[in-house]
Amino acid sequence: MRVEHTVKKDGLYVKLLGELDEHSSAIVRTRLDELTDRVFSERLVLDMSELTFMDSTGVGVLLGRYKKLKSRGVPIYIKSPRPNVERVLVLSGIYNIMYKAV
Amino acid sequence: MKNQMTMIFDAVSQNEAFARNAVAAFCVPLDPTIDELNDIKTAVSEAVTNCIVHAYENTPNGAVCIKTTIQNNSVHIVVSDEGVGIEDIDAARQPFFTTKPGEERSGMGFTVMESFMDELAVEHNHPTGTIVSMTKTIRGADWKGKKR
């Protein structure tokens, strides 16, 4: 599991590469917290185009980041999830609290 | 034709990917679509995560057993552990239910299994632990073509 980031004018872009499950969740959680604590941005964009697998553990990671960033007024956008990941995201109702990036 | 595979492995998180990929690979002779394979992988991952995180509470020395049977066009997967067990199975199956609210758990594990598979049964293992049984009919790409 790899986490890459780019800081752009309109937000912090974080790309998730690999499989997000219980085993890799700690890496993603820690890395996202490090980045969002260090980089001030008006929004967080999670690029999931290279995320090949995610189960509900990943949803838990997203919910945790949402709670943390909500208090700072930073919205989370989800970009280009693959169909299998999108299915888990939709089922969990994540789009009630996060946005789809266009 | 019936074919069966049983695997037993340590309840540690690095085995999750192995478990879901092994079960998916075993189902390939049924000629599933990519979506069907992904559904199976996700459901297996949820069941194994439950064993590691809840049944054995991330302690070593636990074992997970997965028995996979393919017959005709269906796959039947039984994931069992000998961990602490589930006190209230009905409650555990409700969406967003979690016994670990402080650990960023979504509480969606059983909901995902139920949604991605055709049948799901959860029962107590004896003397301790849990048995999760899941079944999915593999329709394959041909079925989609006929549907159109």
Interface residues (C-beta under 8 A of the other chain):
Chain A: E19 D21 E22 H23 R29 F53 D55 S56 T57 V59 G60 V61 L63 G64 P83 N84 R87 V88 L91 S92
Chain B: S13 Q14 E16 A17 R20 D35 N38 D39 K41 T42 S45 E46 T49 I52 V53 E103 E104 R105 S106 G107 M108 G109 T111 V112 S115 F116
